[in-house]
Amino acid sequence: MSTVTWVVLAIDAAMLTVAAVLSVLRVARGPRALDRIVASDVLVAVVIASAGLAMVATGSGLLLPVILGMSLLAFTSAVAVGRLIRTKRDIK
């Protein structure tokens, strides 16, 4: 790969690192449970993007099943949390 590609990959890795740190801070400090849930969903998205970035950097497709599994898990958990919040608000 060319030097420009490595520079772009390094910049992407730095941005994903910043996003992960900010998400972890929001999970730790979030004033409400919903803030923590959204931040953890963002953190899962950052991990998925990092796995994709690693696949591009190595030129290997070995992490594709991991990405697909985490995507399904993130979607399922987001739907479950949405339904949980909806039912708790309907009870009141």
Legacy VTK file of the C-alpha trace (Angstrom):
# vtk DataFile Version 3.0
C-alpha trace
ASCII
DATASET POLYDATA
POINTS 92 float
0.000 0.000 0.000
1.097 3.531 -0.595
2.180 6.078 1.953
-1.012 8.072 1.474
-3.073 5.002 2.356
-1.118 4.472 5.568
-1.542 8.133 6.516
-5.301 7.910 5.953
-5.461 4.694 7.994
-3.512 6.348 10.824
-5.831 9.355 10.823
-8.855 7.061 10.846
-7.399 5.059 13.729
-6.787 8.259 15.695
-10.368 9.436 15.126
-11.751 6.054 16.175
-9.593 6.167 19.301
-10.945 9.596 20.221
-14.505 8.405 19.593
-13.942 5.349 21.788
-12.495 7.412 24.630
-15.376 9.892 24.486
-17.897 7.039 24.437
-16.304 5.393 27.450
-16.396 8.714 29.280
-20.094 9.087 28.488
-20.773 5.550 29.699
-18.928 6.311 32.937
-20.343 9.787 33.543
-23.715 9.741 31.791
-26.348 11.324 34.003
-29.124 8.963 32.839
-29.275 5.318 31.883
-30.369 6.206 28.356
-27.183 8.255 27.863
-25.133 5.245 28.908
-27.053 2.954 26.575
-26.577 5.231 23.579
-22.883 5.651 24.384
-22.409 1.890 24.612
-24.137 1.515 21.238
-21.744 4.090 19.789
-18.849 2.197 21.353
-19.956 -0.996 19.628
-20.111 0.921 16.331
-16.569 2.178 16.920
-15.363 -1.372 17.559
-17.046 -2.531 14.345
-15.410 0.306 12.415
-12.047 -0.551 13.999
-12.389 -4.145 12.886
-13.150 -2.932 9.374
-10.131 -0.662 9.488
-7.974 -3.577 10.598
-9.290 -5.621 7.689
-8.338 -2.872 5.262
-4.899 -2.453 6.830
-4.077 -6.169 6.708
-5.857 -6.938 3.450
-7.546 -9.902 5.100
-11.217 -10.739 5.413
-10.929 -12.826 8.562
-12.736 -10.302 10.750
-15.845 -10.190 8.570
-17.776 -12.761 10.664
-16.897 -10.776 13.796
-18.220 -7.598 12.196
-21.429 -9.304 11.114
-21.975 -10.845 14.542
-21.372 -7.570 16.352
-23.695 -5.739 13.952
-26.486 -8.204 14.675
-25.840 -7.933 18.399
-25.864 -4.129 18.307
-29.094 -4.030 16.298
-30.802 -6.525 18.589
-29.732 -4.705 21.733
-30.849 -1.324 20.369
-34.278 -2.713 19.508
-34.573 -4.411 22.904
-33.677 -1.242 24.784
-36.132 0.766 22.699
-38.917 -1.659 23.469
-37.979 -1.713 27.158
-38.082 2.070 27.406
-41.369 2.188 25.509
-43.046 -0.342 27.797
-41.784 1.391 30.945
-43.219 4.692 29.750
-46.543 3.063 28.833
-46.865 1.656 32.345
-46.795 5.093 34.008
LINES 1 93
92 0 1 2 3 4 5 6 7 8 9 10 11 12 13 14 15 16 17 18 19 20 21 22 23 24 25 26 27 28 29 30 31 32 33 34 35 36 37 38 39 40 41 42 43 44 45 46 47 48 49 50 51 52 53 54 55 56 57 58 59 60 61 62 63 64 65 66 67 68 69 70 71 72 73 74 75 76 77 78 79 80 81 82 83 84 85 86 87 88 89 90 91
